[in-house]
Amino acid sequence: MVNKIGDDNCMTQQNSLAILEAFSTHFLNAFQTIDVQEDCMNNMLQCNIRPVPPEINSTLIEPITEDEIRKAISQGKQHKAPGADGIGLEFCRSEWNTIRTELTQIMNCMFTDDPIVAQ
């Protein structure tokens, strides 16, 4: 249970509604869309990128496994967060048995369906 947190403005929040609002605000700000210039995208698409052979492509579109995620987590540097969420690899390593099923489901949902976006 979270009893208090420091928000993005370095203010301590202690009631449930303020804590929830601080979390929501933080993640909305952390996961803003990235503007991409159309001419840069067109230049990238003009590169001579070789197509992926069908036998390799079939491997790339298979669901992500717990073992693949565990290996990726174990190869990360200590005291580094894997992304903008700020969740360190130490947490993922120490709580692997607790989070592995849900984390794998989330990763596969993002991989096979629509990415998770802030509402």
N, C-alpha and C positions, 0 to 999 in steps of 0.2 A: 504494500500500500504506500502510495506517495503522499507524504504529509505536507511537504513544502518543496518548492523548486525556485531557482533563479530564472527569471524570464530573459528574453533577448535584450531588455533594457536594464539588466542587472538589478531588477527589483525582485524581492522575495514574495512569492505568492503562496498563501497557506490555505485558502478555502477551495473546495472542490471545483467550483465553477471557474475561478481564476486560474487554477492549475490546468484545467481542460483547455481554457482559452489560450494559455501560454503555449501549451503543446501544439494546438492547432495553428496558431500564428507562426510558431517556429518552423513547422513542417511545410506550411504554405509558402513561406519565404525561402526555405531551403530547396524546394523542388519547383521553382519557376520554370516555365518553358524557355528554351534558348532560341533567340532569333537567329535565323540563318539567311544569309544573303543569297538571293536566287542565282546570281551570276556565279558565285562560288560553288553552289550545288551543281550547276550546269557544267562548270569546268571539271569538277570531280567525275561527273557522269561521262565525260568525253575521254577519260583515261582508258587505256587499253587493258582493262581488267579481264583476265582469263576466266571463263566460266568454271564452276566447280564440277568435276566429273560426277556422274550419277552415283557411283559407288561410295564416294566420300560424302556427297550430299545426303544420302540416306542415313548416314551416321550422324550428321549434324542436326537433323530434324528429329532425332529420337528424344524422348523426355530426359530431363536432367536427373541424374541419380544422386542419392545421398552420398555415395562414395565420391562422386565428382566434386560435390560441394565440400565435403570433408577434406579432400586433397587440396582444393583451392584455399581453404581456410588455413590449413597446416603450412602452406607454402608462403603465406603472407608474413611481412615483417612485424616484429613485436612493436607494440605501442603505436600502431598505425590503424586508422579507420579505413575500411574498404570503400567507403563512399560518403556522400554528404549527410547521411543519417547520423554519423558520429558514433556508431556502435563499433567499438574496438574488436579486433580479432580475438583478444584475450577472453572477452565475454563469450564469443561463439565457441572458442575452444573449451572453455571451462564448463559451459552449459550445453555442449553438443548433444548429449543424450536427452536433454529436455526439449531442445528446439529443432532437432533434426527433421522430424516428420513435417512439422508446420513450415519450416524454412524451405524444405524441398517442395511442398505444395505451393507455396508462394512463388518460388522461382519458376516452377512449371506453369503456373497460372500466367505469370508475366511473359513467359516464353511462348506458350501456345495460344493464349487468348490476348485480350487487350492489356496493355500495361496499366498498372495501378496509378491513378491520377488523383490529385487533391480535389475534393468537391468544393 
